[in-house]
Amino acid sequence: MSKTTRKQATTKTVARHTTSKPDAKKPKAPHAASKQAKLIEMLKRPEGATIVEIVKALAWRSHTIRGAMSGALKKKLGLKIESEKVDDRGRVYRLAE
């Protein structure tokens, strides 16, 4: 009976996990029907969108929306988001052109 030594098992494990994917670093566009894509569409509108409008449309909580804009849209996809205070609507977010 042959036994596999610990060193042999480790070598096999390391070799298996070192393969890299060619497109691992490229940011991918969201699927057309995803909530992230809907968020982007709302921010592309000329009038933009408020947190309250996005909450109603996506059924997300406000902290989730702010996190998605900061993390997924700004950092991962590299989109630029502007915000401005509008008297009758509150803070309005839109994608910068």
C-alpha positions in Angstrom: 0.0 0.0 0.0 1.4 3.4 -1.0 0.8 6.4 1.2 0.8 9.9 -0.1 3.1 12.0 2.0 2.0 15.4 3.2 4.5 17.2 0.9 3.1 15.4 -2.2 -0.4 16.4 -1.3 0.5 20.0 -0.7 2.3 20.2 -4.1 -0.7 18.8 -5.9 -3.0 21.3 -4.1 -0.8 24.3 -4.9 -0.4 23.3 -8.5 -4.2 23.0 -8.9 -4.9 26.4 -7.4 -2.3 28.4 -9.2 -4.1 28.5 -12.6 -5.3 32.0 -13.3 -8.2 33.1 -15.3 -7.3 35.4 -18.2 -10.1 38.0 -17.6 -10.1 38.0 -13.8 -9.3 41.7 -13.5 -11.6 43.2 -16.1 -14.8 44.8 -14.7 -17.9 43.2 -16.3 -21.0 45.1 -17.2 -24.1 44.0 -15.2 -26.7 41.8 -16.8 -29.5 43.8 -18.5 -32.2 42.6 -16.1 -30.2 43.0 -12.9 -31.0 45.5 -10.1 -27.5 47.0 -10.7 -28.4 47.6 -14.3 -31.7 49.2 -13.3 -29.8 51.5 -10.9 -27.4 52.6 -13.6 -30.4 53.3 -15.9 -32.0 55.4 -13.2 -28.8 57.4 -12.7 -28.4 57.9 -16.5 -31.7 59.8 -16.7 -31.3 63.6 -17.1 -33.3 64.2 -13.9 -31.2 61.6 -12.0 -32.6 59.7 -9.0 -33.0 60.2 -5.3 -32.4 57.5 -2.7 -36.1 57.4 -2.0 -36.9 56.8 -5.7 -34.3 54.0 -5.9 -35.6 52.4 -2.8 -39.1 52.2 -4.3 -37.9 50.9 -7.6 -35.4 48.3 -6.4 -36.7 47.3 -3.0 -33.2 47.9 -1.5 -32.5 49.7 1.7 -30.8 53.1 1.5 -27.4 51.9 2.9 -27.4 49.2 0.2 -27.9 51.8 -2.5 -25.2 54.0 -1.2 -22.8 51.0 -0.9 -23.6 49.9 -4.5 -23.0 53.3 -5.8 -19.7 53.6 -3.9 -18.4 50.1 -4.4 -19.8 48.5 -7.5 -20.4 51.6 -9.7 -17.5 53.9 -8.7 -14.7 51.5 -7.7 -15.4 48.4 -9.8 -17.0 49.8 -12.9 -15.2 53.2 -12.8 -18.3 55.3 -13.3 -18.4 58.9 -12.0 -21.5 59.8 -10.0 -22.5 63.4 -9.2 -24.9 64.5 -6.5 -26.6 67.8 -6.0 -29.1 69.1 -3.5 -32.4 70.0 -5.1 -34.9 72.0 -3.0 -38.0 70.0 -3.7 -36.5 66.5 -4.2 -33.5 66.4 -1.8 -30.2 64.9 -2.9 -30.2 63.8 -6.5 -27.6 61.4 -7.9 -26.8 61.0 -11.6 -24.0 59.7 -13.7 -21.5 62.3 -14.9 -21.0 62.8 -18.6 
